[in-house]
Amino acid sequence: MKKIAFLSLFSLLAVGACKKDSLGTKPVITFKSYSSSPVSADAGMDVTFNVTDGDGDIENTFNFAAIYDVAPTDTAFEARPMPGLDAHKGTKLTAEVILQLINTDFPQIGANPVEKDSVHYLVFIEDDAGNKSDTIVTPKLEVIYP
């Protein structure tokens, strides 16, 4: 009986010692906040995200697609450069990243004007090694057109 208990304890310790860091090299992104709610399409806004990466090389691209309720379009991701975070290469990184959207990032209303709409974003990041985060969905936000 002592032998079985000893082997069980040894097995548990061996499995626990071999457990790897759960963060790994795949970057992780989570939504934090919008700078305003609702947003005026002619003023723009900031969208804040929290990002983490096990090897700290998340300075490649920030990819997002806007999905509008009134006139949904094909999901075409637009890439923006990530800020320079190279001081953290090779170490675990946790940072706050702000996506700045200006008035030209919102659709320009033409022949069929719309006073209100709502938008949410699909977002993922890619690090220097080509590792991509999961795609997240931000909460819906009301957009007001002037």
DSSP file (Angstrom, degrees, kcal/mol; ACC not computed):
  #  RESIDUE AA STRUCTURE BP1 BP2  ACC     N-H-->O    O-->H-N    N-H-->O    O-->H-N    TCO  KAPPA ALPHA  PHI   PSI    X-CA   Y-CA   Z-CA
    1    1 A M     >        0   0    0      0, 0.0     4,-2.3     0, 0.0     5,-0.2   0.000 360.0 360.0 360.0 -40.9    0.0    0.0    0.0
    2    2 A K  H  >  +     0   0    0      1,-0.2     4,-2.5     2,-0.2     5,-0.2   0.865 360.0  54.7 -63.1 -35.2    2.9    2.4    0.8
    3    3 A K  H  > S+     0   0    0      2,-0.2     4,-2.5     1,-0.2    -1,-0.2   0.907 108.6  47.0 -64.8 -42.5    4.4    1.6   -2.6
    4    4 A I  H  > S+     0   0    0      2,-0.2     4,-2.5     1,-0.2    -2,-0.2   0.913 112.9  49.1 -66.5 -43.3    1.2    2.6   -4.4
    5    5 A A  H  X S+     0   0    0     -4,-2.3     4,-2.4     2,-0.2    -2,-0.2   0.910 112.1  48.8 -62.9 -41.9    0.8    5.8   -2.4
    6    6 A F  H  X S+     0   0    0     -4,-2.5     4,-2.6     2,-0.2    -2,-0.2   0.922 112.4  47.6 -63.6 -44.8    4.4    6.7   -3.1
    7    7 A L  H  X S+     0   0    0     -4,-2.5     4,-2.4     2,-0.2    -2,-0.2   0.879 112.0  50.6 -64.8 -37.8    4.1    6.0   -6.9
    8    8 A S  H  X S+     0   0    0     -4,-2.5     4,-2.3     2,-0.2    -2,-0.2   0.932 112.2  46.4 -65.0 -45.0    0.8    8.1   -7.0
    9    9 A L  H  X S+     0   0    0     -4,-2.4     4,-2.2     1,-0.2    -2,-0.2   0.909 112.8  50.1 -62.7 -42.5    2.5   11.0   -5.2
   10   10 A F  H  X S+     0   0    0     -4,-2.6     4,-2.3     1,-0.2    -1,-0.2   0.901 110.0  50.9 -61.7 -42.3    5.5   10.7   -7.5
   11   11 A S  H  X S+     0   0    0     -4,-2.4     4,-2.4     2,-0.2    -2,-0.2   0.911 109.8  49.7 -63.3 -43.2    3.2   10.7  -10.6
   12   12 A L  H  X S+     0   0    0     -4,-2.3     4,-2.3     1,-0.2    -1,-0.2   0.909 112.0  47.8 -62.8 -42.1    1.4   13.8   -9.4
   13   13 A L  H  X S+     0   0    0     -4,-2.2     4,-2.1     2,-0.2    -1,-0.2   0.891 111.4  50.8 -65.7 -39.3    4.6   15.7   -8.8
   14   14 A A  H  X S+     0   0    0     -4,-2.3     4,-1.4     2,-0.2    -2,-0.2   0.914 111.8  46.7 -65.8 -42.7    6.0   14.7  -12.2
   15   15 A V  H  X S+     0   0    0     -4,-2.4     4,-0.6     1,-0.2     3,-0.2   0.918 113.4  49.2 -65.7 -42.9    2.9   15.8  -14.0
   16   16 A G  H >< S+     0   0    0     -4,-2.3     3,-0.5     1,-0.2    -2,-0.2   0.846 109.8  51.6 -64.8 -35.1    2.8   19.1  -12.1
   17   17 A A  H 3< S+     0   0    0     -4,-2.1    -1,-0.2     1,-0.2    -2,-0.2   0.790 108.5  51.1 -73.0 -27.3    6.5   19.8  -12.8
   18   18 A C  H 3< S+     0   0    0     -4,-1.4    -1,-0.2    -3,-0.2    -2,-0.2   0.549  80.5 118.9 -87.1  -7.4    6.0   19.2  -16.6
   19   19 A K    <<  -     0   0    0     -4,-0.6     2,-0.1    -3,-0.5     3,-0.1  -0.403  57.3-141.9 -64.4 129.5    3.1   21.7  -16.8
   20   20 A K        -     0   0    0     -2,-0.1     2,-0.1     1,-0.1    -1,-0.1  -0.452  31.3 -79.5 -88.9 163.3    3.9   24.5  -19.2
   21   21 A D        -     0   0    0      1,-0.2     3,-0.2    -2,-0.1    -1,-0.1  -0.424  38.6-138.9 -58.7 130.2    3.0   28.2  -18.8
   22   22 A S  S    S+     0   0    0      1,-0.2    -1,-0.2    -2,-0.1    32,-0.1   0.679  94.1  65.6 -71.2 -17.0   -0.6   28.5  -20.0
   23   23 A L  S    S+     0   0    0      1,-0.1     3,-0.4    31,-0.1    31,-0.3   0.941  74.9 166.0 -73.8 -47.2    0.1   31.7  -21.9
   24   24 A G        -     0   0    0     -3,-0.2    30,-0.9     1,-0.2    31,-0.1  -0.173  58.4 -56.3  66.2-159.3    2.4   30.3  -24.5
   25   25 A T  S    S+     0   0    0     29,-0.2    -1,-0.2    28,-0.1    30,-0.2   0.528 102.9 102.6 -98.8  -8.0    3.4   32.2  -27.7
   26   26 A K  S    S-     0   0    0     -3,-0.4    28,-0.2    27,-0.1   107,-0.1  -0.653  74.7-125.4 -77.5 123.3   -0.2   32.8  -29.0
   27   27 A P        -     0   0    0      0, 0.0     2,-0.4     0, 0.0   107,-0.4  -0.316  19.9-149.1 -68.0 154.0   -1.2   36.4  -28.3
   28   28 A V  E     -A   52   0A   0     24,-2.8    24,-2.3   105,-0.2     2,-0.4  -0.985  11.9-171.5-126.0 133.9   -4.4   37.1  -26.4
   29   29 A I  E     -A   51   0A   0     -2,-0.4     2,-0.3    22,-0.2    22,-0.2  -0.982   3.6-179.2-127.4 139.1   -6.6   40.2  -26.8
   30   30 A T  E     -A   50   0A   0     20,-2.4    20,-2.6    -2,-0.4     2,-0.2  -0.988  31.1-111.2-134.6 146.4   -9.6   41.3  -24.8
   31   31 A F  E     +A   49   0A   0     -2,-0.3    18,-0.2    18,-0.2     3,-0.1  -0.524  34.2 171.0 -74.2 139.5  -11.9   44.3  -25.2
   32   32 A K  E     -     0   0A   0     16,-2.7     2,-0.3     1,-0.3    17,-0.2   0.742  50.4 -39.7-112.9 -57.0  -11.6   46.9  -22.4
   33   33 A S  E     -A   48   0A   0     15,-1.6    15,-3.1     3,-0.0     2,-0.3  -0.997  36.8-117.6-167.1 162.7  -13.7   50.1  -23.4
   34   34 A Y  E     -A   47   0A   0     -2,-0.3    13,-0.2    13,-0.2     3,-0.1  -0.820  28.3-131.9-100.7 150.4  -14.9   52.6  -25.9
   35   35 A S  S    S+     0   0    0     11,-2.1     2,-0.3    -2,-0.3    12,-0.1   0.750  89.1  12.9 -76.1 -22.3  -13.9   56.2  -25.4
   36   36 A S  S    S-     0   0    0     10,-0.3    -1,-0.2    -3,-0.0     3,-0.1  -0.995  71.3-133.0-151.0 151.6  -17.5   57.4  -25.9
   37   37 A S  S    S+     0   0    0     -2,-0.3     2,-0.2     1,-0.3   106,-0.1  -0.883  94.8  24.0-150.9 116.4  -20.9   55.8  -26.1
   38   38 A P  S    S-     0   0    0      0, 0.0     2,-0.4     0, 0.0    -1,-0.3   0.609  93.5-145.6 -72.0 173.4  -22.7   56.7  -28.4
   39   39 A V  E     -c  143   0B   0    103,-2.7   105,-2.8    -2,-0.2     2,-0.6  -0.887   6.7-133.5-111.6 140.4  -20.1   57.8  -30.9
   40   40 A S  E >>  -c  144   0B   0     -2,-0.4     3,-1.8     4,-0.3     4,-1.6  -0.812  14.9-142.0 -88.6 125.5  -20.5   60.6  -33.3
   41   41 A A  T 34 S+     0   0    0    103,-2.6    65,-0.3    -2,-0.6   104,-0.1   0.764  99.8  53.5 -62.0 -26.3  -19.3   59.4  -36.8
   42   42 A D  T 34 S+     0   0    0    102,-0.4    61,-0.3     1,-0.2    -1,-0.3   0.556 110.9  46.4 -86.3  -5.9  -17.8   62.8  -37.5
   43   43 A A  T <4 S-     0   0    0     -3,-1.8    60,-0.2    59,-0.1    -2,-0.2   0.727  92.5-151.0-104.5 -27.5  -15.7   62.8  -34.3
   44   44 A G     <  -     0   0    0     -4,-1.6    -4,-0.3    58,-0.2     2,-0.3  -0.241   9.6-135.9  79.9-176.7  -14.2   59.3  -34.2
   45   45 A M  E     - B   0 101A   0     56,-2.2    56,-3.3    -6,-0.1     2,-0.4  -0.978   8.8-108.2-166.8 170.7  -13.3   57.4  -31.1
   46   46 A D  E     - B   0 100A   0     -2,-0.3   -11,-2.1    54,-0.2     2,-0.5  -0.928  20.0-158.5-111.5 139.6  -10.7   55.2  -29.3
   47   47 A V  E     -AB  34  99A   0     52,-2.4    52,-3.2    -2,-0.4     2,-0.4  -0.985  14.5-152.0-116.7 123.3  -11.2   51.5  -28.7
   48   48 A T  E     +AB  33  98A   0    -15,-3.1   -16,-2.7    -2,-0.5   -15,-1.6  -0.807  15.8 178.9-103.9 134.6   -9.1   50.2  -25.8
   49   49 A F  E     -AB  31  97A   0     48,-3.0    48,-2.8    -2,-0.4     2,-0.5  -0.923  24.8-133.1-128.2 153.3   -7.9   46.6  -25.6
   50   50 A N  E     -AB  30  96A   0    -20,-2.6   -20,-2.4    -2,-0.3     2,-0.4  -0.921  28.4-171.7-101.1 133.2   -5.8   44.5  -23.2
   51   51 A V  E     -AB  29  95A   0     44,-3.0    44,-2.9    -2,-0.5     2,-0.3  -0.963   8.9-176.6-126.6 145.2   -3.2   42.3  -24.9
   52   52 A T  E     +AB  28  94A   0    -24,-2.3   -24,-2.8    -2,-0.4     2,-0.3  -0.987   1.9 179.0-136.7 148.6   -0.9   39.7  -23.5
   53   53 A D  E     - B   0  93A   0     40,-2.2    40,-2.8    -2,-0.3     3,-0.4  -0.967  26.8-142.4-151.5 132.8    1.8   37.6  -25.2
   54   54 A G  S    S+     0   0    0    -30,-0.9   -29,-0.2    -2,-0.3   -30,-0.1   0.784 105.2  32.5 -66.9 -29.0    4.1   35.0  -23.7
   55   55 A D  S    S-     0   0    0    -30,-0.2    35,-2.9   -31,-0.1    36,-0.4   0.341 102.5-126.6-113.6   6.6    7.1   36.0  -25.8
   56   56 A G  S    S+     0   0    0     -3,-0.4    32,-0.2    33,-0.2    36,-0.1   0.696  70.4 122.4  66.7  24.1    6.4   39.8  -26.1
   57   57 A D        +     0   0    0    -32,-0.1    71,-3.0     1,-0.1     2,-0.8  -0.206  22.7 129.1-111.9  44.4    6.6   40.1  -29.8
   58   58 A I        +     0   0    0     69,-0.2    69,-0.1     1,-0.2    -1,-0.1  -0.314  34.4 106.5 -93.9  52.0    3.1   41.5  -30.6
   59   59 A E        +     0   0    0     -2,-0.8    23,-0.3    23,-0.1    -1,-0.2   0.109  54.3  86.9-115.3  24.2    4.2   44.5  -32.7
   60   60 A N  S    S-     0   0    0     66,-0.7    22,-1.4     1,-0.3     2,-0.4   0.882  91.6 -18.8 -86.1 -90.2    3.1   43.2  -36.1
   61   61 A T  E     -ED  81 126B   0     65,-1.5    65,-2.3    20,-0.2     2,-0.5  -0.930  37.1-153.1-131.8 151.6   -0.5   44.0  -37.0
   62   62 A F  E     -ED  80 125B   0     18,-3.1    18,-2.6    -2,-0.4     2,-0.4  -0.986  26.8-164.2-115.0 115.2   -3.8   44.9  -35.4
   63   63 A N  E     +ED  79 124B   0     61,-2.9    61,-2.3    -2,-0.5     2,-0.3  -0.887  14.1 165.1-113.2 131.2   -6.7   43.6  -37.6
   64   64 A F  E     -ED  78 123B   0     14,-2.2    14,-3.1    -2,-0.4     2,-0.4  -0.988  20.4-162.5-144.0 153.0  -10.3   44.8  -37.3
   65   65 A A  E     - D   0 122B   0     57,-2.0    57,-2.4    -2,-0.3     2,-0.4  -0.998  18.5-138.8-134.3 130.9  -13.5   44.7  -39.3
   66   66 A A  E     - D   0 121B   0     -2,-0.4     2,-0.6    10,-0.3     7,-0.3  -0.761  12.7-162.6 -90.7 132.2  -16.5   46.9  -38.6
   67   67 A I  E     - D   0 120B   0     53,-2.8    53,-1.6    -2,-0.4     2,-0.3  -0.954   8.2-165.5-117.9 111.6  -20.0   45.3  -38.7
   68   68 A Y  E     - D   0 119B   0     -2,-0.6    51,-0.2     3,-0.3     5,-0.1  -0.726  16.8-145.3 -97.5 145.9  -22.8   47.8  -39.1
   69   69 A D  S    S+     0   0    0     49,-2.1    -1,-0.1    -2,-0.3    50,-0.1   0.891  94.8  48.8 -76.6 -41.1  -26.5   46.9  -38.5
   70   70 A V  S    S+     0   0    0     48,-0.3    -1,-0.1     1,-0.3    47,-0.0   0.923 130.9  12.8 -69.5 -44.4  -28.1   49.1  -41.1
   71   71 A A  S    S-     0   0    0      2,-0.0    -1,-0.3     0, 0.0    -3,-0.3  -0.594  78.8-168.6-133.6  72.8  -25.9   48.2  -44.0
   72   72 A P        -     0   0    0      0, 0.0     2,-0.2     0, 0.0    -5,-0.1  -0.356  10.7-171.8 -63.8 141.7  -23.8   45.1  -43.2
   73   73 A T        -     0   0    0     -7,-0.3    -5,-0.0     1,-0.2    -2,-0.0  -0.636  36.7 -62.2-121.1 179.9  -21.0   44.4  -45.7
   74   74 A D        -     0   0    0     -2,-0.2     2,-1.4     1,-0.1    -1,-0.2  -0.349  60.3-103.4 -61.4 147.4  -18.6   41.6  -46.3
   75   75 A T        +     0   0    0    -10,-0.1     2,-0.6    -3,-0.1    -1,-0.1  -0.617  51.8 170.5 -78.2  95.2  -16.2   41.1  -43.4
   76   76 A A        -     0   0    0     -2,-1.4   -10,-0.3   -10,-0.2     2,-0.3  -0.937  24.7-141.6-109.8 116.4  -13.1   42.7  -44.7
   77   77 A F        -     0   0    0     -2,-0.6     2,-0.4   -12,-0.1   -12,-0.2  -0.573   8.7-153.1 -79.9 137.7  -10.4   43.1  -42.1
   78   78 A E  E     -E   64   0B   0    -14,-3.1   -14,-2.2    -2,-0.3     2,-0.4  -0.917  11.9-140.7-107.3 135.5   -8.2   46.2  -42.1
   79   79 A A  E     -E   63   0B   0     -2,-0.4   -16,-0.2   -16,-0.2   -18,-0.0  -0.811  18.7-178.2-100.7 136.5   -4.7   46.0  -40.7
   80   80 A R  E     -E   62   0B   0    -18,-2.6   -18,-3.1    -2,-0.4     2,-0.1  -0.959  34.7-102.0-125.0 147.7   -3.1   48.7  -38.6
   81   81 A P  E     -E   61   0B   0      0, 0.0   -20,-0.2     0, 0.0   -21,-0.1  -0.413  33.7-124.5 -69.2 144.2    0.4   48.7  -37.2
   82   82 A M        -     0   0    0    -22,-1.4   -23,-0.1   -23,-0.3     3,-0.0  -0.487  35.5 -94.4 -79.1 157.0    0.8   47.8  -33.6
   83   83 A P        -     0   0    0      0, 0.0     2,-0.8     0, 0.0    -1,-0.1  -0.325  50.4 -87.3 -68.6 158.4    2.7   50.3  -31.4
   84   84 A G        +     0   0    0      1,-0.2     3,-0.1    -3,-0.1   -25,-0.1  -0.557  58.8 155.0 -70.9 107.5    6.4   49.7  -30.8
   85   85 A L    >   +     0   0    0     -2,-0.8     3,-2.1     1,-0.1    -1,-0.2  -0.029  23.6 130.0-119.4  27.4    6.7   47.3  -27.9
   86   86 A D  G >   +     0   0    0      1,-0.3     3,-1.4     2,-0.2    -1,-0.1   0.632  55.7  76.9 -64.9 -14.5   10.1   45.9  -28.8
   87   87 A A  G 3  S+     0   0    0      1,-0.3    -1,-0.3    -3,-0.1    -2,-0.1   0.688  95.6  51.7 -66.5 -15.5   11.6   46.5  -25.3
   88   88 A H  G X  S+     0   0    0     -3,-2.1     3,-2.4   -32,-0.2    -1,-0.3   0.371  74.7 136.2-103.0   3.8    9.6   43.4  -24.2
   89   89 A K  T <  S+     0   0    0     -3,-1.4   -33,-0.2     1,-0.3   -32,-0.1  -0.279  75.6  18.5 -56.5 132.3   10.8   40.9  -26.8
   90   90 A G  T 3  S+     0   0    0    -35,-2.9     2,-0.3     1,-0.3    -1,-0.3   0.365 113.9  84.1  89.3  -4.7   11.6   37.6  -25.2
   91   91 A T  S <  S-     0   0    0     -3,-2.4    -1,-0.3   -36,-0.4     2,-0.1  -0.908  91.5 -86.5-127.8 158.0    9.6   38.3  -22.1
   92   92 A K        -     0   0    0     -2,-0.3     2,-0.4   -37,-0.2   -38,-0.2  -0.380  48.6-157.8 -60.5 135.0    5.9   38.0  -21.1
   93   93 A L  E     +B   53   0A   0    -40,-2.8   -40,-2.2    -2,-0.1     2,-0.4  -0.967  21.0 177.5-124.1 133.0    4.1   41.2  -22.1
   94   94 A T  E     +B   52   0A   0     -2,-0.4     2,-0.3   -42,-0.2   -42,-0.2  -0.992  24.7 155.2-128.6 124.0    0.8   42.6  -20.8
   95   95 A A  E     -B   51   0A   0    -44,-2.9   -44,-3.0    -2,-0.4     2,-0.5  -0.946  43.1-121.5-146.4 163.6   -0.2   45.9  -22.3
   96   96 A E  E     -B   50   0A   0     -2,-0.3     2,-0.4   -46,-0.2   -46,-0.2  -0.948  31.0-167.0-106.9 127.7   -3.1   48.2  -23.1
   97   97 A V  E     -B   49   0A   0    -48,-2.8   -48,-3.0    -2,-0.5     2,-0.5  -0.950   6.8-152.1-120.9 136.0   -3.5   49.0  -26.8
   98   98 A I  E     -B   48   0A   0     -2,-0.4     2,-0.7   -50,-0.2   -50,-0.2  -0.928   2.2-155.2-112.5 125.1   -5.7   51.8  -28.2
   99   99 A L  E     -B   47   0A   0    -52,-3.2   -52,-2.4    -2,-0.5     2,-0.6  -0.882  16.7-151.5 -94.3 115.0   -7.2   51.6  -31.7
  100  100 A Q  E     -B   46   0A   0     -2,-0.7     2,-0.5   -54,-0.2   -54,-0.2  -0.798  11.5-169.3 -93.8 121.5   -7.8   55.2  -32.8
  101  101 A L  E     -B   45   0A   0    -56,-3.3   -56,-2.2    -2,-0.6     2,-0.2  -0.928   4.0-164.6-110.0 131.3  -10.7   55.5  -35.3
  102  102 A I    >   -     0   0    0     -2,-0.5     3,-2.3   -58,-0.2     4,-0.4  -0.544  41.3 -87.2-108.0 176.7  -11.2   58.8  -37.1
  103  103 A N  G >  S+     0   0    0    -61,-0.3     3,-1.3     1,-0.3   -59,-0.1   0.795 124.6  59.4 -58.4 -29.9  -14.2   60.1  -39.0
  104  104 A T  G 3  S+     0   0    0      1,-0.2    -1,-0.3   -62,-0.1     4,-0.1   0.621  92.2  68.9 -75.9  -9.8  -13.1   58.5  -42.3
  105  105 A D  G <  S+     0   0    0     -3,-2.3    -1,-0.2   -64,-0.1    -2,-0.2   0.603  91.5  73.5 -78.4 -11.5  -13.2   55.1  -40.6
  106  106 A F  S <  S-     0   0    0     -3,-1.3    -4,-0.0    -4,-0.4     0, 0.0  -0.784 101.3 -93.8-100.0 147.3  -17.0   55.4  -40.5
  107  107 A P        -     0   0    0      0, 0.0     2,-0.6     0, 0.0    -2,-0.1  -0.280  36.4-122.4 -61.1 142.0  -19.0   55.0  -43.6
  108  108 A Q        -     0   0    0     -4,-0.1     2,-0.3    -3,-0.0    -4,-0.0  -0.759  25.8-127.5 -86.9 123.8  -19.8   58.2  -45.4
  109  109 A I        +     0   0    0     -2,-0.6    -1,-0.0     1,-0.1     0, 0.0  -0.558  39.1 165.2 -77.3 128.8  -23.6   58.6  -45.8
  110  110 A G        -     0   0    0     -2,-0.3    -1,-0.1     2,-0.2     0, 0.0   0.398  58.3 -13.9-111.5-117.8  -24.6   59.3  -49.4
  111  111 A A  S    S+     0   0    0      1,-0.2    -2,-0.1     2,-0.0     0, 0.0   0.791 131.4  48.6 -67.3 -31.0  -28.0   59.1  -51.2
  112  112 A N  S    S-     0   0    0      2,-0.0    -1,-0.2     0, 0.0    -2,-0.2  -0.738  84.8-156.5-111.9  83.0  -29.8   57.2  -48.4
  113  113 A P        -     0   0    0      0, 0.0     2,-0.4     0, 0.0    -2,-0.0  -0.259   5.6-161.9 -64.4 144.5  -28.9   59.1  -45.2
  114  114 A V        -     0   0    0      1,-0.1    31,-0.1     3,-0.0     3,-0.1  -0.993  10.3-164.2-125.2 129.9  -29.1   57.2  -41.9
  115  115 A E  S    S+     0   0    0     -2,-0.4    30,-2.7     1,-0.2     2,-0.3   0.887  76.0  20.5 -81.2 -39.9  -29.3   59.1  -38.6
  116  116 A K  E     + F   0 144B   0     28,-0.2     2,-0.3     2,-0.0    28,-0.2  -0.940  62.4 155.8-131.6 151.4  -28.5   56.2  -36.3
  117  117 A D  E     - F   0 143B   0     26,-2.1    26,-3.5    -2,-0.3     2,-0.3  -0.918  28.9-128.9-153.6 175.2  -26.8   52.9  -36.7
  118  118 A S  E     - F   0 142B   0     -2,-0.3   -49,-2.1    24,-0.3     2,-0.3  -0.982  20.7-169.8-134.2 153.2  -24.9   50.5  -34.5
  119  119 A V  E     -DF  68 141B   0     22,-2.5    22,-2.2    -2,-0.3     2,-0.3  -0.973  10.3-177.8-139.2 148.6  -21.5   48.9  -34.9
  120  120 A H  E     -D   67   0B   0    -53,-1.6   -53,-2.8    -2,-0.3     2,-0.4  -0.951  22.5-131.1-138.6 162.1  -19.4   46.2  -33.4
  121  121 A Y  E     -D   66   0B   0     -2,-0.3    17,-2.4    18,-0.2     2,-0.5  -0.893   4.6-147.6-120.7 142.7  -16.0   45.1  -34.3
  122  122 A L  E     -DG  65 137B   0    -57,-2.4   -57,-2.0    -2,-0.4     2,-0.4  -0.932  34.1-178.4 -99.7 129.7  -14.3   41.8  -35.0
  123  123 A V  E     +DG  64 136B   0     13,-2.3    13,-2.9    -2,-0.5     2,-0.3  -0.988  17.8 159.6-138.8 138.1  -10.6   42.0  -33.9
  124  124 A F  E     -D   63   0B   0    -61,-2.3   -61,-2.9    -2,-0.4     2,-0.3  -0.977  21.9-143.4-147.3 159.8   -7.5   39.9  -33.8
  125  125 A I  E     -D   62   0B   0     -2,-0.3     8,-2.6     9,-0.2     2,-0.4  -0.879   5.1-153.2-121.7 156.3   -3.8   40.6  -33.5
  126  126 A E  E     -DH  61 132B   0    -65,-2.3   -65,-1.5    -2,-0.3   -66,-0.7  -0.993  12.3-144.8-128.6 135.3   -0.8   39.0  -35.1
  127  127 A D    >   -     0   0    0      4,-2.5     3,-1.8    -2,-0.4   -69,-0.2  -0.351  35.4 -93.2 -93.1 178.2    2.7   38.9  -33.6
  128  128 A D  T 3  S+     0   0    0    -71,-3.0   -70,-0.1     1,-0.3    -1,-0.1   0.776 124.4  55.9 -62.1 -27.8    6.1   39.0  -35.4
  129  129 A A  T 3  S-     0   0    0    -72,-0.3    -1,-0.3  -104,-0.1     3,-0.1   0.458 121.3-105.5 -84.7  -0.7    6.3   35.2  -35.5
  130  130 A G  S <  S+     0   0    0     -3,-1.8     2,-0.3     1,-0.3    -2,-0.1   0.514  70.7 147.0  89.6   5.3    3.0   35.0  -37.3
  131  131 A N        -     0   0    0   -106,-0.1    -4,-2.5     1,-0.0     2,-0.4  -0.607  33.9-153.2 -75.4 132.2    1.0   33.7  -34.3
  132  132 A K  B     -H  126   0B   0     -2,-0.3    -6,-0.2    -6,-0.2     3,-0.1  -0.858   6.2-132.5-110.2 142.3   -2.6   35.0  -34.4
  133  133 A S        -     0   0    0     -8,-2.6  -105,-0.2    -2,-0.4     2,-0.1  -0.290  40.6 -84.9 -75.6 170.4   -4.9   35.6  -31.4
  134  134 A D        -     0   0    0   -107,-0.4     2,-0.5     1,-0.1    -9,-0.2  -0.455  50.8-104.8 -67.8 153.2   -8.4   34.4  -31.4
  135  135 A T        -     0   0    0    -11,-0.1     2,-0.2    -2,-0.1   -11,-0.2  -0.723  40.9-161.9 -83.4 127.3  -10.9   36.8  -33.1
  136  136 A I  E     -G  123   0B   0    -13,-2.9   -13,-2.3    -2,-0.5     2,-0.5  -0.698  11.7-136.7-107.1 163.0  -13.0   38.6  -30.5
  137  137 A V  E     -G  122   0B   0     -2,-0.2   -15,-0.2   -15,-0.2  -106,-0.1  -0.980  16.7-144.2-119.3 126.1  -16.2   40.5  -30.9
  138  138 A T        -     0   0    0    -17,-2.4     3,-0.1    -2,-0.5  -105,-0.0  -0.442  32.6 -90.1 -82.3 162.0  -16.7   43.9  -29.2
  139  139 A P        -     0   0    0      0, 0.0   -18,-0.2     0, 0.0    -1,-0.1  -0.307  52.2 -90.6 -65.7 155.9  -20.0   45.0  -27.7
  140  140 A K        -     0   0    0    -20,-0.1     2,-0.4    -3,-0.1   -20,-0.2  -0.378  43.1-164.3 -67.8 147.9  -22.4   46.9  -30.0
  141  141 A L  E     - F   0 119B   0    -22,-2.2   -22,-2.5    -3,-0.1     2,-0.3  -0.998  20.4-118.5-136.7 136.0  -22.1   50.7  -30.0
  142  142 A E  E     - F   0 118B   0     -2,-0.4  -103,-2.7   -24,-0.2     2,-0.5  -0.579  25.7-157.7 -75.9 134.7  -24.6   53.3  -31.2
  143  143 A V  E     -cF  39 117B   0    -26,-3.5   -26,-2.1    -2,-0.3     2,-0.5  -0.964   2.7-160.6-114.8 128.1  -23.3   55.5  -34.1
  144  144 A I  E     -cF  40 116B   0   -105,-2.8  -103,-2.6    -2,-0.5  -102,-0.4  -0.935   5.8-151.1-111.3 127.9  -24.9   58.9  -34.7
  145  145 A Y              0   0    0    -30,-2.7  -105,-0.0    -2,-0.5    -2,-0.0  -0.796 360.0 360.0 -97.7 138.3  -24.4   60.6  -38.0
  146  146 A P              0   0    0      0, 0.0    -1,-0.1     0, 0.0   -31,-0.1   0.502 360.0 360.0 -69.0 360.0  -24.5   64.4  -38.2
